[in-house]
Amino acid sequence: MHQLPIFLNLAGRTVVLVGEGEAAEAKARLIERAGGVIVPEWREGAMLAFVALDEEGEARAAADALRARGLLVNVVDRPALCDFTTPAIVDRAPVTIAIGTGGASAGLAKAVRQRIEAMLPARLGDLARALQVAREAMKARWPGASARRRAIDAALAPGGVLDPLASEAAERVDAWLAAADAVDRAAARLEHIALASDDPDDLTLRAARLLGEADHIYHPADCPPGILARARADAVRHVAQQPPAASPEGLSLWIALPAK
């Protein structure tokens, strides 16, 4: 990962935008969509800045001056001068998907965004809002965080009752909570995956799904970091030479390395 992706709350915040023309107008639209207040030069309380100037010397000087004020600066079309870059955005508010290339290719980010746009239903945001409204009901139904996460994961899985790619998923939340079979699947379960190579792009769909769902990951010490990076950030990692004889509650995953 070359950059840390974050989402900034800009509503009511001051953002400096230096420059005019199409590039500056595009950044202005982006800032305004996020609720930011645009000013043309540094002002007390500003939190970040965009520079859209054609001449590189002027752009560099403006960026340096703003950076000296403590701001993070984006210089349009000059990744080497940027503290941050702006991604291509898929907007299904409140769901936001950002696609970045670290400034390598805005065209590639755009192409990926268009593919994702075509996949996701326009009402994905409705599902997010329905789940937010149901948060307390979910906590009451599954008081334990692990049990709650497993229930939600099962519902949101491909073909699940709340499959995000189903346009009517938002209307199913109440029925899902009330359903007799919406139970905590807390039983210990151990799955095995055998890697074909050290390359994460060679993971099967099943292996990628299990990595994203597992509560515990068991793996040899020399398991490729790129493979482990595909697992949930909060999954517990266990260095082991063989699968566990008895796995803990929830989903555990044993990763077998490719033969050498």
Phi, psi and omega in degrees: 000120184271340180220154175268113178283131177222160175243122184264138173273103183260355184305118179078001182268152181273132179230128179276133176230110182256124177125170179223172178100187187299316182297317179293322179296322179296317178294324179297318178298320180297314180296317182294323177299328180271002176086013180284158178254119187269134172231152186275353180207172183303140176216145179306130179096351177297144184250336175200172186215151173238138177239121180235075180240139184288319185280125188297321180298317178295318180298316180296316181296317179296319180295317180298319181294319180289322179296326178294338176276000178094010182269150167277137189236137170248124177253115187302129176065017176225076184305327182294339180263002188265141166274336178208157175240158179258133185275169164285140191239133168255116187254108172233054189318133006276007176276125178232128178245127181247132179241118180236156176235018182065025182084001183291318183201104176295329179295320178294316178301319179296317181296318178295318178302316182296324178295315182292321177306317182291334183278324191269132178293150181298336185266016179302323178298327177297322178295317179300317180293322179296320178292325177295316178297326183273006187302312181293323178296323178293321178295324178290322182289318180232086184299326180282135182299320181294317179296320180294317180297319180296320179295317180293317179302317181296319181292325184270357180294158177307126182083356179289168184297333179245031179312118183301340180274357177269124186295336183263011185301323183300327181284350184265354187299312181298318180295323177299315180295326184273346187295143181294334183265006177277072186249164179285119177267075188269354184300145178295138181216130181242125178243152179243140168231142178248119182287139176276333180198180177279354185274120179300337179291346179270001178297140173287164178300321179297314181297317179297320179294315181295322177298323180283345184252337191295142175276327181229135179244120176255130185203153173296159183298330182264024176297133183303130179304325181296329177288313181296332179294341179279350180280161175304141181298328183265006176290140180280128179265135177233119174281124184209157179266348180204164180299153179291145178291325177221122183266154179287177180302144179094196183267122174248150184228128174257128180255117177263129183283156179293148179295143181245000000 
